[in-house]
Amino acid sequence: MANESGSNRPNRPMRPRQGGPGQRRKRRVVIDNAAARPRDARQQQRDREAARPKTPREVVAPTGPVTVQSGVTVRDLSQALGVPAPKIIMFMMGLGKAVTITQTLADDEVELIAAELAPERELTIKHAADEDEEPEAFEDSEADLVPRPPVVTIMGHVDHGKTTLLDAIRKTSVVTTEAGGITQHIGAYQVERNGRKITFLDTPGHEAFTAMRARGAKVTDIAVLVVAADDGVMPQTKESISHARAADVPIVVAVNKVDVPDADPNRVRSELSTENLQPEEWGGTTQFSDVSAKQAENLDDLLEKVLLVADAELELTANPKAEASGPIIESQLDVGRGPVATMLVHRGTLRVGDAVVAGDAWGKVRALYNFRGDKVKEAKPGDPVEILGFDKPPPAGELCRVVESERRARELANARGERLRREQLAQGSRGVSIEGLFEQMEAGAVQDLNLVLKGDVVGSVEAAVSELGKIQHPEVRVNVIHQGVGGITEGDIMLASASGATVVGFNVRPNAEARALAEREGVEIRTYRVIYQLTEDIEQALVGMLRPVEKEETLGEAEVRALFKVSRLGTIAGCMVTSGLVRRGAQARVIRDGTVINETTIAQLKRFKDDAREVSEGFECGILLDGFNDVKEGDVIEAYETRAVERTTLDEPAPAASS
């Protein structure tokens, strides 16, 4: 169909011209001088520019010391050292280990890479535990500082009466609740003397709780060393002195059990003088107090001397207006209340509703309880207090502090948790070296006793793991695949079933579901209340895993008197049994002129023409040795047997390797 102009083209709407009616649209013209040139000329110009020498960019190699975190990745180590990541990857491949750019490295691998690829850099590896030891500095004005109670740690050897003494001081009964009369936790309590408060920490005296005892010394102001007057200075007494001196705290000595018949307080003073604890009455500077915990005698004198040392040697002040901070003394998982942590407030005032963080644990304070179990709204400097509200039991010894919000607390805890996981992953991912593999092959396969260890509080779990780690043997070893706080659950049973482990509970019990599941899965559950029993049972379990010892037992000797050659059998030795007996099938040594020339077995034994099982001393017999016919008159055939003897202790020697 034609349009109005007579054309067959379809009508199209007319575009309005830009710039208004009567104006033409302007064309933009780009003039390129290079485009106007011939193509060959442009190519020649580019070739000349490419051939022109360029001034090299000066590359400055990084220098100076560098600090990296334990568990650093290949990428982060590359950036810190200024070494290309591919170079680090190639170096590790040369050592026989393939790594990726995001893989974590063990500490020894980091040190080796730095020594080989960046020898001019001084490398420092920072661990998460090093950050805990860094003191946190606060600047408080003198007007805000107020006196605070001294924190006193009770230390000493096991069974010297530490808890009994503390029990007498605060007039309650604690020692009866401890399994076997041994303190296995850190308790925090407060007493008053002349209107002044004193905070006491009770630490375990058994050697398995060294870490807990050291932790108590780090948070204390004064150490009270309890020494029994009838026992004197013992190994844990000296160890407690070392912990107190390492923490740089003054020591007050309480000579306990002065009421027993064979008590000799002067002997205790003399023994402690050799440890540089000179009594004040002997011209020294150490305060001594003779007490009887059971009879509650002279306890006021001990408290007076504690306050005297606090006033004379220490300036104990704190700012109660600041944000609260202080160490976690102990933590546990309570069935009814959830994670519970005992905190000793060092600075500031802790209140209900505060957001707190301690290591990789965080939370909001839901409730506070003092040492009597009473609910309180706040805790001031020097007060021990139980905190409810953490998402999990915080590690004992961690610094707990108040932060501005729960979100900030969660961020700090997650960052610390990620840091700890990366560090553990790096240390656990270490490969086996050729030398280590060869040593394992030489020693034989090492059997593992896998354990899932659960305890009531963090400190007890730490002590149990530390004590189990001391059990060393080339053939068997203890492998704690999981440790935690709280009761034994179904998850623990499933983990033990999958890994062939034994579940060990320290002061905790399995619930009904976990016990039923353990019976179905065939998982053994062992529960203990005293650490002695735990270590003894584990040692016995390891002894049961040891290979038996092959012991040789001599049966008797026979002297060759005549030889009889039988065509189808070989040479039969006519012998006289000179001692013991000779048994068919027993192992035998052929001894000629005092030298063993062959070892074999007795294939046949005859008494006259009849087969015999054994021939005793004084009788004649015919002996056919298996595979050995070069017997001569005068030879001595020694018959013996080897039997497997089960070992009863870990100290017994390993069986000899078979050649």
Protein Blocks (a to p, Z undefined) as FASTA:
>chain_A
ZZfkopabdcddddddehiehiacdddddddfklmpcfklmmmmmmmmmmpccddddddd
dedjddddehiafklmmmmnopafklmmmmmmmnopacdfkbccdfklmmmmmmmmmmmb
ccddddfklmmmpccdddddfklpccdddddddeddehilpmmmmmmmnopafklmpghh
iafbdcdddddeehiacddddddfbfklmmmmmmmmmmpmbdcddddfklopafklmmmm
mmmmmnopacddddehklbmklcfklmmmmmmmnopacfklopabdcddddfklopaklm
mmmmmmmmmmmmpccdddfkbccddddfbdcddfklopadddddfbdjddehiacdehja
ccddfbdcdfkopacfbdcehiacddehifbdcdehiacdddfbfklmmmmmmmmmmmmm
mmmmmmmmpccdfklmmmmmmnopadddddddddfbfklmmmmmmmmmmpgcfkbccddf
bdceddddfklmmmmmmnopacddehiacdfklmmmmmmnopacdddfbfklmmmmmmmm
mmmmpccddddddfbdcddfbdcddfklopcdddddfbhjadehiacdddeehiafbdcd
dfbacehjbccfbdcehiacddddehiabbcehiacddddddddddfbfkbccddddZZ
